[in-house]
Amino acid sequence: MVEPDSDSPGRSGRWVLFAGVYAVYFAFGVVALSIPPLVLVALMESRAVGPHNMGVAYGLWFAVAELGGVSGPLAMGWVADTDVGFGGALVLMAAVSVLVALMAIRLRGVGEPEVGSVLSQAVPLEERQ
């Protein structure tokens, strides 16, 4: 078996591509793994949840995230296996993303103070309405 020459053209380009893909995966991991601690801090600072319900709220959030992590690829694969193909799976993913964004906007409310802000801690939740 003949070993390829290390000075052959295109060989160094593979390592550059590999390093770029690795950097993208690393950056995605840093961002994705920073979300759960931020959610935990937001729950700790929220007067509506409070420290006594924080574990339940975080557990529900984590359970929903795991259910989405399993059901999402299953639904995408099921749609991709139909006659529609991956284009239909892409449309399904876009529709679910729009639905989640609309629900988040509705849940957020208009004009409500942010979680952890001075306004959310100044007045109890029952008195704000």
C-alpha positions as CSV (number, residue, x, y, z in Angstrom):
1,M,0.0,0.0,0.0
2,V,1.4,3.4,-1.0
3,E,1.1,6.1,1.6
4,P,-0.1,9.4,0.2
5,D,2.4,12.2,0.1
6,S,1.8,14.7,2.9
7,D,2.7,17.6,0.6
8,S,0.0,16.6,-2.0
9,P,-2.4,19.3,-2.9
10,G,-5.7,19.3,-1.1
11,R,-4.5,17.4,2.0
12,S,-4.0,20.5,4.1
13,G,-7.4,21.7,3.1
14,R,-9.0,18.7,4.7
15,W,-7.5,19.6,8.1
16,V,-8.7,23.2,7.7
17,L,-12.2,22.0,7.0
18,F,-12.0,19.6,9.9
19,A,-10.9,22.3,12.2
20,G,-13.7,24.6,11.0
21,V,-16.3,21.9,11.6
22,Y,-14.9,21.2,15.0
23,A,-15.0,24.9,15.9
24,V,-18.6,25.1,14.9
25,Y,-19.5,22.0,17.0
26,F,-17.6,23.4,19.9
27,A,-19.3,26.8,19.7
28,F,-22.8,25.1,19.5
29,G,-22.0,23.0,22.6
30,V,-20.9,26.1,24.6
31,V,-24.1,27.9,23.7
32,A,-26.4,24.9,24.2
33,L,-24.9,24.0,27.5
34,S,-25.2,27.5,28.9
35,I,-29.0,27.6,28.6
36,P,-29.9,25.3,31.6
37,P,-28.0,27.3,34.2
38,L,-29.5,30.5,32.9
39,V,-33.0,29.0,33.2
40,L,-32.2,27.9,36.7
41,V,-31.1,31.4,37.7
42,A,-34.2,32.9,36.1
43,L,-36.4,30.5,38.1
44,M,-34.5,31.4,41.4
45,E,-35.1,35.1,40.9
46,S,-38.7,34.8,39.9
47,R,-41.2,35.6,42.7
48,A,-43.9,33.7,41.0
49,V,-42.0,30.4,41.2
50,G,-40.1,30.9,44.4
51,P,-37.5,28.7,46.0
52,H,-40.0,26.1,47.2
53,N,-41.3,25.4,43.6
54,M,-38.0,25.8,41.8
55,G,-37.3,22.1,41.6
56,V,-40.7,21.3,40.2
57,A,-40.5,24.1,37.6
58,Y,-37.0,23.1,36.5
59,G,-38.0,19.5,36.3
60,L,-40.9,20.2,34.1
61,W,-38.8,22.4,31.8
62,F,-36.2,19.7,31.6
63,A,-38.8,16.9,30.9
64,V,-40.4,18.9,28.1
65,A,-37.0,19.6,26.6
66,E,-36.2,15.9,26.7
67,L,-39.6,14.9,25.2
68,G,-38.9,17.4,22.4
69,G,-35.4,16.0,21.9
70,V,-36.8,12.5,21.3
71,S,-40.1,13.3,19.5
72,G,-38.6,15.9,17.1
73,P,-36.2,13.5,15.3
74,L,-38.8,10.8,15.3
75,A,-41.4,13.1,13.6
76,M,-38.8,14.4,11.2
77,G,-37.8,10.9,10.2
78,W,-41.4,9.8,9.8
79,V,-42.2,12.8,7.5
80,A,-39.0,12.3,5.6
81,D,-39.9,8.6,5.0
82,T,-43.2,9.6,3.4
83,D,-43.5,10.7,-0.2
84,V,-43.0,14.3,0.8
85,G,-39.3,13.7,1.7
86,F,-37.0,16.1,3.5
87,G,-38.7,19.2,2.1
88,G,-41.8,18.2,4.1
89,A,-39.7,17.6,7.2
90,L,-38.2,21.1,6.8
91,V,-41.7,22.6,6.5
92,L,-42.8,20.7,9.6
93,M,-39.8,22.0,11.5
94,A,-40.5,25.6,10.4
95,A,-44.2,25.3,11.4
96,V,-43.3,23.9,14.9
97,S,-40.7,26.7,15.3
98,V,-43.3,29.4,14.4
99,L,-45.8,27.8,16.8
100,V,-43.4,27.8,19.7
101,A,-42.4,31.4,19.0
102,L,-46.1,32.4,19.0
103,M,-46.7,30.6,22.3
104,A,-43.6,32.2,23.8
105,I,-44.8,35.7,22.7
106,R,-48.2,34.9,24.2
107,L,-46.7,33.6,27.4
108,R,-44.3,36.6,27.7
109,G,-47.1,39.1,27.6
110,V,-46.9,42.7,26.5
111,G,-45.6,45.3,29.0
112,E,-44.8,42.8,31.8
113,P,-41.5,43.3,33.7
114,E,-38.7,40.9,33.0
115,V,-38.0,38.1,35.3
116,G,-35.5,39.2,38.0
117,S,-36.0,42.9,37.3
118,V,-36.6,45.5,40.0
119,L,-40.2,45.8,38.9
120,S,-41.0,42.1,39.2
121,Q,-39.7,42.1,42.8
122,A,-41.2,45.4,43.9
123,V,-44.9,44.3,43.7
124,P,-46.2,40.8,44.5
125,L,-47.7,38.9,41.6
126,E,-51.2,38.9,43.1
127,E,-51.2,42.7,43.4
128,R,-50.0,43.4,39.8
129,Q,-53.3,42.5,38.2
